[in-house]
Amino acid sequence: MSAESTPEPGTSEPGISAPDASEPGMPGSTASGPSRRGKGRRRKPPSPRSKALRITAWTAAGVVVLGGAGAGYLFVKLNGNIKSIDINQALGTQRPVKVDNGSENILVLGSDTRSGSNKKLGGGADDGSARSDTAMIVHVYEGHKKASVVSIPRDTLIDRPGCTDTKGNAYPAASGVMFNSAYSTGGAACAVKTVEALTGIRMDHYLEVDFRGFQKLIDDLGGVTVTTTKNIEDAQSHLHLKAGTHNLDGEQALGLVRTRHGVGDGSDLGRIQLQQAFIKALIDQVKHVGVFTSPKKLFDLADTATKAVTTDSDLGSVNSLMDFANGLKGIGSSHMKMVTMPVQYDPANPNRVVLAKAKAQLVWDALKNDRPIPAGATKGTATGGAKGVVTP
């Protein structure tokens, strides 16, 4: 079975709305408000797709439409929420060349730091460390009408390059280590360095969201509706779902994207399949959220979103996120293709996977050349056995 998540019916080529991730700079609107509307003119209501894409998890900050004397204060408040880091300086000049073909590549990480309020949500000890439990390369194609997402299994054994973190601390290269050790070793800069070394593709942007931010975003959206085809019982992620349709609150959604023991073969590959299904459900769900009828709800969502993310310095402002978000608003779940990086189970340790190099190269070559990922790239590779367990 392929490690690919089948696109929605009617989809012939890859595409994504990101994470808002989002998934996931682009032309678009500027912040404005009702006070700027000309007399005698009525603004055309935004389409459902436009509404949906504008409030996805990682791009909500870019669509705050507020007018009047308080707008400046609100803008400054949202701007102050955003945490950004200068990974470009840490990475230096020894990087893959940027391919100037109109596409963009964004590395999206979900961090599992146990510090602060994340300890209760994530469990375990607050040892000051963090790992990238979720890693996705979001490739936005030229024209920004479609995209592909490649999930990188955290348990993949790799050769990690030497890297420098944003504080200037240097770390030596290491062989045969798990992929998520890059983030726990040197933070975002080392994670980006590792992905670029693995793929040969330059990452244009970086976005990170943590446990607490993810949970609150889902709660602010009013939950996300999914259907489970099997019971999911996982005490470690605190998830207990019977087969059927559920409107997941933030804590349940977090449990779903973290669970690996309650479904499938118990591997990280199964967890990735659940994550991919949840992202599609999230994108579909926001179409029905009426935040544009409530300025307060819209601001609350933007406030949460800007607190939830850490970005590279190029995206570290509301204006930059606004441009980024506007460029993704034409991409919906039906234009999204999600695959898992081609891997095979490690013969020496079934709890680890190793890169299927020839097939993975098909993926990287497709993204470099802004082409759809060929179906053969994921055929015959390892899968977690959780495909179809969760559907939108």
C-alpha positions as CSV (number, residue, x, y, z in Angstrom):
1,M,0.0,0.0,0.0
2,S,1.2,3.5,-0.8
3,A,2.1,6.0,1.8
4,E,0.1,8.5,-0.1
5,S,-3.1,10.2,1.1
6,T,-5.6,10.1,-1.8
7,P,-6.7,13.5,-3.1
8,E,-10.4,14.5,-3.0
9,P,-12.5,13.4,-5.9
10,G,-12.0,15.5,-9.0
11,T,-8.3,16.3,-8.1
12,S,-5.9,15.5,-10.9
13,E,-2.9,17.3,-9.6
14,P,-1.4,18.2,-6.2
15,G,-2.5,21.2,-4.2
16,I,-2.9,22.4,-0.6
17,S,-4.2,25.0,1.7
18,A,-1.9,25.1,4.5
19,P,-1.5,24.9,7.3
20,D,-2.3,26.8,7.3
21,A,-0.8,24.9,8.3
22,S,-1.0,26.8,7.6
23,E,0.0,24.3,6.2
24,P,1.7,27.2,4.3
25,G,4.6,36.2,-0.2
26,M,1.7,36.5,-2.3
27,P,-0.5,39.1,-3.9
28,G,-3.7,40.0,-2.1
29,S,-5.6,42.4,0.0
30,T,-4.4,45.0,2.5
31,A,-5.8,45.6,5.9
32,S,-8.8,47.8,5.6
33,G,-12.1,48.3,7.3
34,P,-15.7,49.4,7.0
35,S,-14.7,53.0,7.5
36,R,-12.9,53.0,4.1
37,R,-15.9,51.7,2.1
38,G,-17.1,54.3,-0.4
39,K,-20.6,55.6,0.0
40,G,-23.2,54.1,-2.3
41,R,-21.0,51.0,-3.0
42,R,-21.5,47.6,-1.6
43,R,-18.6,45.2,-1.2
44,K,-19.0,41.8,-2.9
45,P,-19.2,39.2,-0.1
46,P,-16.1,36.9,0.0
47,S,-16.6,33.4,-1.4
48,P,-16.8,30.4,1.0
49,R,-13.3,29.3,-0.2
50,S,-11.8,32.7,0.4
51,K,-13.3,32.8,3.9
52,A,-12.0,29.3,4.7
53,L,-8.5,29.9,3.5
54,R,-8.2,33.2,5.3
55,I,-8.8,31.7,8.8
56,T,-6.6,28.6,8.6
57,A,-4.3,28.0,11.5
58,W,-1.1,29.6,10.4
59,T,-2.5,32.5,8.3
60,A,-5.4,33.9,10.4
61,A,-3.3,36.9,11.4
62,G,-3.2,38.1,7.8
63,V,-6.9,38.8,7.4
64,V,-7.8,41.0,10.3
65,V,-10.1,43.6,8.7
66,L,-10.5,46.3,11.3
67,G,-11.2,50.0,10.9
68,G,-11.5,53.0,13.2
69,A,-9.3,54.6,15.9
70,G,-8.6,51.2,17.6
71,A,-7.1,49.5,14.6
72,G,-3.6,50.8,15.2
73,Y,-3.6,49.4,18.7
74,L,-5.0,46.0,17.6
75,F,-2.4,45.9,14.8
76,V,0.4,46.5,17.2
77,K,-0.9,44.0,19.6
78,L,-1.1,41.2,17.0
79,N,2.3,42.2,15.6
80,G,3.7,41.9,19.2
81,N,2.3,38.4,19.5
82,I,4.4,36.9,16.7
83,K,7.7,35.2,17.6
84,S,10.3,35.0,14.8
85,I,13.8,33.8,14.5
86,D,16.5,34.7,12.0
87,I,17.4,31.3,10.5
88,N,19.0,32.7,7.4
89,Q,21.9,34.1,9.3
90,A,22.4,30.8,11.2
91,L,22.3,28.8,7.9
92,G,24.8,31.0,6.1
93,T,25.5,30.7,2.4
94,Q,26.0,26.9,2.1
95,R,22.5,26.2,1.0
96,P,20.6,24.8,-2.0
97,V,20.1,27.4,-4.7
98,K,16.7,29.1,-4.8
99,V,14.9,27.9,-7.9
100,D,13.2,30.9,-9.4
101,N,10.2,29.3,-11.0
102,G,7.4,30.9,-9.0
103,S,7.0,28.1,-6.5
104,E,7.6,28.3,-2.7
105,N,8.8,25.7,-0.1
106,I,7.8,26.1,3.5
107,L,8.9,23.8,6.3
108,V,6.1,23.4,8.9
109,L,7.0,21.9,12.3
110,G,4.9,20.9,15.2
111,S,7.1,21.1,18.4
112,D,6.5,19.0,21.5
113,T,8.3,21.1,24.0
114,R,7.2,20.1,27.6
115,S,7.8,23.6,29.0
116,G,5.1,25.7,30.6
117,S,1.5,24.7,29.8
118,N,2.7,22.3,27.2
119,K,3.8,19.9,29.9
120,K,0.3,18.9,30.9
121,L,-0.7,18.5,27.2
122,G,2.3,16.6,26.1
123,G,3.1,14.6,29.2
124,G,6.6,13.7,30.2
125,A,9.3,15.7,32.0
126,D,10.0,19.3,31.5
127,D,13.7,18.9,30.7
128,G,14.0,22.0,28.7
129,S,14.2,20.1,25.4
130,A,11.9,20.0,22.5
131,R,11.4,17.8,19.4
132,S,9.7,18.2,16.1
133,D,7.0,15.5,16.4
134,T,5.5,16.8,13.1
135,A,7.5,17.9,10.0
136,M,6.0,18.8,6.7
137,I,7.4,20.3,3.5
138,V,4.7,22.4,1.9
139,H,5.4,23.1,-1.8
140,V,3.2,25.8,-3.3
141,Y,3.2,25.6,-7.1
142,E,3.6,28.5,-9.5
143,G,0.3,30.4,-9.7
144,H,-0.6,29.4,-6.1
145,K,-3.6,27.3,-7.1
146,K,-2.3,24.0,-5.8
147,A,0.4,22.5,-3.6
148,S,1.9,19.3,-2.3
149,V,2.7,18.3,1.3
150,V,5.5,15.8,2.1
151,S,5.4,14.6,5.7
152,I,8.8,13.5,7.1
153,P,8.6,10.7,9.6
154,R,10.3,11.7,12.9
155,D,11.7,8.2,13.3
156,T,13.6,8.3,10.0
157,L,17.3,7.4,10.5
158,I,19.4,10.0,8.7
159,D,22.9,11.5,8.6
160,R,22.5,14.9,10.2
161,P,24.7,17.7,8.9
162,G,26.8,19.9,11.1
163,C,24.8,23.0,12.0
164,T,24.7,26.3,13.9
165,D,21.7,27.5,16.0
166,T,20.4,31.0,16.1
167,K,22.6,31.8,19.2
168,G,25.7,30.9,17.3
169,N,26.3,27.5,19.0
170,A,27.8,24.9,16.6
171,Y,26.9,21.2,16.6
172,P,28.9,18.5,14.8
173,A,27.4,16.2,12.2
174,A,26.0,12.8,13.3
175,S,25.3,9.6,11.4
176,G,22.4,7.2,11.9
177,V,20.3,9.5,14.1
178,M,16.6,10.1,14.1
179,F,15.3,13.0,12.0
180,N,13.7,14.8,15.0
181,S,17.0,14.9,16.8
182,A,17.9,17.9,14.5
183,Y,15.4,20.1,16.2
184,S,16.2,19.0,19.7
185,T,19.9,19.5,19.0
186,G,19.9,22.9,17.5
187,G,16.4,24.2,17.1
188,A,14.7,25.5,14.0
189,A,18.0,26.4,12.2
190,C,19.3,22.8,12.5
191,A,16.0,21.4,11.5
192,V,15.9,23.5,8.3
193,K,19.6,22.7,7.6
194,T,18.8,18.9,7.9
195,V,15.8,19.1,5.6
196,E,17.7,21.0,3.0
197,A,20.6,18.5,3.2
198,L,18.1,15.6,2.9
199,T,16.2,17.0,0.0
200,G,18.5,19.4,-1.9
201,I,15.6,21.9,-1.8
202,R,15.9,25.4,-0.3
203,M,13.3,26.2,2.3
204,D,11.9,29.7,1.6
205,H,10.0,29.9,5.0
206,Y,9.7,28.2,8.3
207,L,6.6,27.9,10.6
208,E,6.2,26.2,13.9
209,V,3.3,25.6,16.2
210,D,3.3,24.1,19.7
211,F,0.9,22.0,21.7
212,R,-0.9,24.8,23.5
213,G,-1.3,27.0,20.4
214,F,-2.7,24.1,18.4
215,Q,-5.3,23.2,21.0
216,K,-6.5,26.8,21.5
217,L,-6.7,27.3,17.7
218,I,-9.0,24.3,17.3
219,D,-11.1,25.5,20.3
220,D,-11.4,29.0,18.8
221,L,-12.6,27.5,15.6
222,G,-15.4,25.7,17.4
223,G,-13.8,22.2,16.9
224,V,-13.2,20.1,13.8
225,T,-15.6,17.4,12.7
226,V,-14.2,14.0,11.6
227,T,-15.5,10.5,11.1
228,T,-13.6,7.5,12.5
229,T,-14.1,4.1,10.9
230,K,-12.6,2.3,13.9
231,N,-12.4,2.8,17.6
232,I,-9.3,4.7,18.7
233,E,-8.0,4.1,22.3
234,D,-4.7,5.6,23.3
235,A,-4.1,6.3,26.9
236,Q,-0.7,8.0,26.1
237,S,-2.3,10.7,24.0
238,H,-5.5,10.7,26.1
239,L,-7.7,9.9,23.1
240,H,-10.8,7.7,23.4
241,L,-13.0,7.7,20.3
242,K,-15.6,5.2,19.2
243,A,-16.2,4.6,15.5
244,G,-18.5,7.4,14.2
245,T,-18.6,11.1,13.7
246,H,-17.1,13.5,16.2
247,N,-16.7,17.2,16.6
248,L,-13.2,17.2,18.2
249,D,-12.3,20.0,20.6
250,G,-8.8,21.2,20.9
251,E,-7.6,18.5,23.4
252,Q,-9.2,15.7,21.4
253,A,-7.7,17.1,18.1
254,L,-4.3,17.2,19.7
255,G,-4.7,13.7,20.9
256,L,-5.6,12.6,17.4
257,V,-2.6,14.1,15.6
258,R,-0.3,12.7,18.3
259,T,-1.7,9.2,18.7
260,R,0.4,6.3,17.3
261,H,-0.5,3.4,19.6
262,G,-4.3,3.4,19.3
263,V,-4.6,2.6,15.6
264,G,-2.6,1.1,12.7
265,D,0.7,-0.6,13.4
266,G,1.6,1.8,16.2
267,S,4.3,3.5,14.2
268,D,4.9,7.2,13.4
269,L,3.8,6.4,9.8
270,G,0.3,5.7,11.0
271,R,0.3,8.9,13.0
272,I,1.2,10.8,9.9
273,Q,-1.8,9.3,8.0
274,L,-4.1,10.5,10.8
275,Q,-2.5,14.0,10.7
276,Q,-2.9,14.2,7.0
277,A,-6.6,13.3,7.2
278,F,-7.1,15.8,10.1
279,I,-5.6,18.6,8.1
280,K,-8.1,18.0,5.2
281,A,-10.9,18.0,7.7
282,L,-9.7,21.2,9.2
283,I,-9.6,22.9,5.9
284,D,-13.1,21.7,5.1
285,Q,-14.4,22.7,8.5
286,V,-13.4,26.4,8.4
287,K,-15.7,26.9,5.4
288,H,-18.5,26.8,7.9
289,V,-17.1,29.0,10.6
290,G,-18.8,32.4,10.6
291,V,-16.0,34.5,12.0
292,F,-16.5,37.2,9.4
293,T,-19.9,38.0,10.9
294,S,-18.3,38.7,14.3
295,P,-15.3,41.1,14.5
296,K,-14.6,39.9,18.0
297,K,-14.5,36.3,17.0
298,L,-12.2,37.2,14.1
299,F,-9.9,39.1,16.3
300,D,-9.8,36.3,19.0
301,L,-8.8,33.9,16.3
302,A,-6.1,36.2,14.9
303,D,-4.9,36.8,18.5
304,T,-4.6,33.1,19.1
305,A,-3.0,32.3,15.7
306,T,-0.3,35.0,16.1
307,K,0.5,33.7,19.6
308,A,0.6,30.1,18.4
309,V,3.3,30.4,15.7
310,T,7.0,30.9,15.5
311,T,8.2,32.0,12.1
312,D,11.3,32.9,10.2
313,S,12.1,36.6,10.3
314,D,10.8,37.2,6.8
315,L,7.3,36.2,8.0
316,G,7.7,37.8,11.4
317,S,5.0,40.6,11.1
318,V,1.3,40.9,10.5
319,N,1.9,42.5,7.1
320,S,4.2,39.7,6.0
321,L,1.7,37.0,7.2
322,M,-1.0,38.9,5.4
323,D,0.8,38.7,2.1
324,F,1.6,35.1,2.7
325,A,-2.0,34.2,3.6
326,N,-3.5,36.1,0.6
327,G,-1.3,34.0,-1.7
328,L,-2.8,30.7,-0.3
329,K,-6.5,31.7,-0.4
330,G,-7.1,30.0,-3.8
331,I,-6.0,26.5,-2.5
332,G,-8.5,24.2,-0.9
333,S,-8.5,20.6,0.3
334,S,-9.6,19.3,-3.1
335,H,-6.4,20.8,-4.5
336,M,-4.2,19.2,-1.9
337,K,-2.0,16.2,-2.4
338,M,-0.3,14.8,0.7
339,V,2.3,12.1,0.7
340,T,4.8,10.6,3.2
341,M,8.5,10.8,2.4
342,P,9.3,7.4,0.8
343,V,10.8,5.1,3.5
344,Q,11.1,1.5,4.4
345,Y,11.2,-0.2,7.9
346,D,14.7,-0.6,9.2
347,P,15.6,-4.3,9.1
348,A,17.6,-3.9,12.3
349,N,14.8,-2.0,14.2
350,P,11.2,-2.1,13.2
351,N,10.5,1.0,15.3
352,R,12.7,3.0,12.9
353,V,12.5,3.7,9.2
354,V,15.2,4.5,6.6
355,L,15.0,6.5,3.4
356,A,14.0,4.8,0.2
357,K,16.5,6.9,-1.7
358,A,15.5,6.2,-5.3
359,K,11.9,6.8,-4.7
360,A,12.5,9.9,-2.5
361,Q,14.6,11.4,-5.3
362,L,11.5,11.2,-7.5
363,V,9.7,13.4,-5.0
364,W,12.5,15.9,-4.6
365,D,13.0,16.2,-8.4
366,A,9.3,16.8,-8.9
367,L,9.3,19.6,-6.3
368,K,12.5,21.2,-7.6
369,N,10.9,21.4,-11.1
370,D,7.5,22.5,-9.8
371,R,5.9,19.3,-11.1
372,P,3.3,17.0,-9.6
373,I,4.7,14.2,-7.5
374,P,4.5,11.0,-9.6
375,A,2.3,8.2,-8.2
376,G,5.2,5.7,-8.5
377,A,7.2,7.6,-5.9
378,T,5.3,6.2,-3.0
379,K,4.3,2.8,-4.4
380,G,5.7,-0.1,-2.4
381,T,7.0,2.0,0.5
382,A,6.3,1.6,4.2
383,T,2.9,2.7,5.5
384,G,1.4,2.8,8.9
385,G,-1.8,1.0,8.3
386,A,-4.0,3.9,9.4
387,K,-5.2,5.1,6.1
388,G,-8.9,5.6,6.0
389,V,-9.3,5.4,9.7
390,V,-10.1,9.2,9.8
391,T,-12.1,11.0,7.1
392,P,-13.4,14.5,6.9
